[in-house]
Amino acid sequence: MIVERPSLERRVLASLDAQRIPVVLGGCGSGRTSLLLRLESLIGRERAQYFDMAAAATTPERCLAAIRSATRFRTPQRAQAAEGSARAAVDALFDDLDHGRAADNGAATFLFDEFLDVRTFESFPGLRHVQREFVTRLAASPSRFVLASRFTARVHRLLRDAPPRFEVVHVAPLDASEVQAMAGLYDGGRRDWAAPFAPTIAALGGGRAGPTNLLLASVASMGPAIDPVAALASLFAPDGALTARCRECYEFRLHRARGYGALKAILGVLAEQEPLNLTEIAQRLRRTPGSTKDYLSWLEDVDLITMQGKRYTYDDPLLRLYVRLYGHPQPPTDDEIVREVGGYARTRLPQSKDAAATVATTTPHSPAPAAVGAANDAGGDTERESGIIEID
């Protein structure tokens, strides 16, 4: 579903009008793809086109052929010749980007989703630094570009010494007014039905468009007895839509990092308790601080965790909830889902002490209300003083 975010759209369009290259960064489910597809519509399909580089970046030759077969832009005849090597194919692609013209002969606007996937070409001869070549070439191109990626740390590193034409735009968390606007997609197009629950839904969805959309759909199906916390519990059932979305994000990011097994172990440690410092994590992992530091840097590289004041936490709180529920050999029971979702709700909605108390009455699996009491008494993290000397 395409999510409209007018303020973000205006900011990106203003960046384009100023002859800059906006680089849109946001985590899984933040709405990056929706934004690019909306821009294609706002700018006009004859002048702007969306390209998914995650799908197109296979071999350089096939990528060139795929983009040429899909493009609506005109390219010079000299750039249409068949190319005979990976290096030549990339050069031809760069040439197409430079000289592509819209139907009205104006500058073309290329909207590249997950643009970092041009890194796929680095294993081919002569293309070891193709990511940096890509950035350098786009900075000097007469065409217009909007780039998007879910890998914030990697993009910042790539653009550290890039030309000043690039402008990083972080996808901000959804606020209550945007959630209420999204509610118009449900219940016959009315927006007012969600007004009392919009702040709660925004908080429970972690401010991300994807989970928030799923929450709105679930809440809208409840009828008069609306309970966002219960809706979240149903979405985290073993066959729930949010369970599937979190599993996809979890596995995707881990497979883009090094040290798969050790990284899963650290995520399990932080799911049990956060924030933790390097020494505390190393002790729980039974590894040296040096090797643990490497593992942590690899997790930071794919934005699974973040560090503040030498203490590490999950970047996405919903992903942490997923690991607490599904990071075990067996799927969670109904009571466990109630307890963990209740604990999560209290951390996101601290002003409502009984925010999780109604989840048991409406969750599809109908767990016992007593489980909610246990969640209120014992759910969530237990903070405690650590006697470990911090060495990092």
Phi, psi and omega in degrees: 000134181277124181260130179266129176226084188305318183294319178293319178299317179297321181295318181292319179295323177296322177297317177299316181297334178273012178067025175261172177246101178290136178242107187270123182240133178192151183286186180301131177076013182278345178104018180298312182296319176302318180299313181296319179292324175295319179297321177302320179286319183291318179287326182114129184295341177280346182240348182221147180214138179273136175227130177265102183289336177297329178272325187278330188280085175253264167261155179304320182295315180289326176297313178302313181296320182294316181291320179295324181286335183265337190292146173262359182271154175270140177235153181298151181301327183291342179267003185262356183294149177295141183249148189251004180209166179299316179299316180294324180294319178295317178299319178295322177297314177302319180296318177299319179295322180293321192250005177295137182234145178285174182299328179271013181071012176275177181294137177280149176245114180264127180250100187260114176272137182050056185295339180297345182289357170297344177301337177307329184284349187293344179276358180265152183304134176078008185235028185299329183243036188294331178299313181290326174299317180301313180296315181297318181292319179295323182298330182261001187281145174284347179283172180249147185219146164234127181248149178218147178203153174269353186259086186297311183298318181293321179293317179300320179294319180295323185268005184305318181245022183283160176302156187288359181293337182279138178231115181282130178236110178276136177287113182286153176300148176296141172256177186298322181294324178289324176297318179295323177295319177297331182297340177295347176285349184234170175054049174070019178088001178284141177258334188290339184298332184264000185306315182292339187251355187302315179298320179296315181295320178299318181290315182293328179280004179066017180074011183256141188296318184299302178299323180296320178298318177296320178296317180298317180298318180292318180295320182296335181275358186279341186082209184290335183272069184282130178216099182300325181292319176296323177298319179296320179299318180294326179289339179260014171296161181307328178256017184284153182294324180284329173300314180296319181294316180293320178300317179298314180296316181302308182290321181300312182291320179298321181287345175270358181249175174265160171070049189310305185296314180295324180292321176299322179296317179294319178297325175294320178298313181288336175292327179289320180203136173212156357280156175227150176268177184302314182297319180295319179293316180300319180295317180292328181277344184060045176229166179288153176303326181296310180292325178296323178299320176299313180300317181297321179294327179289325175291321176296326183297331179251017172061031174277329177229165176223157181240133173224123181058041178065019178236139189255141176218167172294144174283326182242113183296330178292327178292325176296318177299319178300315181293323177299325182275320191243008177273040183223162183296338180237149179295157182289153173278170176301318180297321179293321177298316178300313183297313184289319177294322176298317178296318177299316181299322180293325179288330180272336183234060186297337182287345180244095186297332180255027183301326182269358191288341183263358185298326185291336185280342186232357179295141187303332183270358175051058175290163184292140178303333180299333180296329179290322176300319177296324178295320180293329182275323190231354184288166178080187184279152173252112181279139180209159178284141179252135178268006183281138176281126180280125182250357181269000000 
